[in-house]
């Protein structure tokens, strides 16, 4: 069950209030520090606010808590900071975990071409 801060964060994301959403996700994580979904969502917000290093740290943590969480998004963050090899590795792992996600294949292909 999601708490009120999570719902507020989701609403703020829709309004592009990324800093407000970050604060709400932080509140959620203060109460539930091993919530892989919330960590992954916060990481996506870090990417939107151009804090790629913090995003990758969060994606790493989310992946450790839930291996299916975060490979695609971390791959996109790695690609954004010029780590093509790391991006391809993450997209490949995401495909291994869920081969039905064709959008991941396109992300990986874009790093190869």
C-alpha positions in Angstrom: 0.0 0.0 0.0 1.3 3.4 -0.9 1.5 6.1 1.7 0.2 9.7 1.3 3.7 11.1 0.5 3.9 8.6 -2.4 0.6 9.7 -3.9 1.7 13.3 -3.5 5.0 12.6 -5.2 3.2 10.9 -8.2 0.9 13.9 -8.5 3.9 16.3 -8.3 5.7 14.4 -11.0 2.7 14.8 -13.3 2.9 18.6 -12.6 6.6 18.6 -13.3 7.3 19.7 -9.7 10.4 17.4 -9.6 11.9 19.0 -6.4 8.6 18.6 -4.5 8.3 15.0 -5.7 11.9 14.3 -4.6 11.0 15.6 -1.1 7.9 13.4 -0.9 9.8 10.3 -2.1 12.5 11.1 0.5 9.8 11.2 3.2 8.5 7.8 1.9 12.1 6.3 2.0 12.7 7.7 5.5 9.8 5.5 6.6 10.4 2.5 4.2 14.1 2.6 3.2 14.0 -0.7 1.2 11.1 0.3 -1.1 12.8 -0.6 -4.4 10.0 1.0 -6.4 10.2 4.4 -4.6 14.0 4.3 -4.9 13.7 3.7 -8.7 11.2 6.6 -9.0 13.4 8.9 -7.0 16.3 7.9 -9.3 14.2 8.9 -12.4 13.6 12.2 -10.8 17.3 12.7 -10.2 17.8 12.1 -14.0 15.1 14.8 -14.7 16.9 17.2 -12.4 20.3 16.3 -14.0 21.7 14.7 -11.0 22.9 11.6 -12.9 25.3 10.5 -10.2 22.6 10.3 -7.6 20.3 8.6 -10.1 22.8 5.8 -10.8 23.4 5.4 -7.0 19.7 4.9 -6.5 19.3 2.6 -9.5 22.2 0.5 -8.1 20.4 0.2 -4.8 17.0 -0.5 -6.4 18.6 -3.3 -8.5 20.1 -4.9 -5.4 16.8 -4.9 -3.6 14.8 -6.1 -6.6 16.9 -7.3 -9.6 14.0 -6.6 -12.1 13.9 -3.0 -10.9 16.0 -0.4 -12.7 18.2 -1.9 -15.4 16.5 -0.1 -18.2 16.3 3.2 -16.4 19.9 2.9 -15.2 20.9 2.1 -18.8 19.3 5.3 -19.9 21.1 7.3 -17.2 24.4 5.7 -18.1 23.8 6.6 -21.8 23.0 10.2 -20.8 26.3 10.6 -19.1 28.3 9.0 -22.0 28.8 5.5 -20.6 27.8 3.6 -23.7 29.3 0.3 -22.6 27.5 0.4 -19.2 24.2 1.4 -21.0 24.5 -1.6 -23.3 25.2 -3.9 -20.4 22.1 -2.7 -18.5 19.8 -2.8 -21.5 21.1 -6.4 -22.2 20.3 -7.4 -18.6 16.9 -5.8 -18.8 16.2 -7.8 -21.9 17.3 -11.0 -20.1 14.9 -10.3 -17.3 12.0 -9.4 -19.5 12.5 -10.3 -23.2 9.0 -9.0 -24.0 9.9 -5.4 -23.5 10.8 -4.5 -27.1 11.4 -0.9 -26.1 14.5 -2.0 -24.2 15.9 -3.6 -27.4 15.5 -0.3 -29.1 17.4 1.5 -26.3 20.2 -1.0 -26.6 20.3 -0.7 -30.3 20.5 3.0 -30.1 23.7 2.7 -28.1 25.3 0.3 -30.6 24.5 2.3 -33.7 
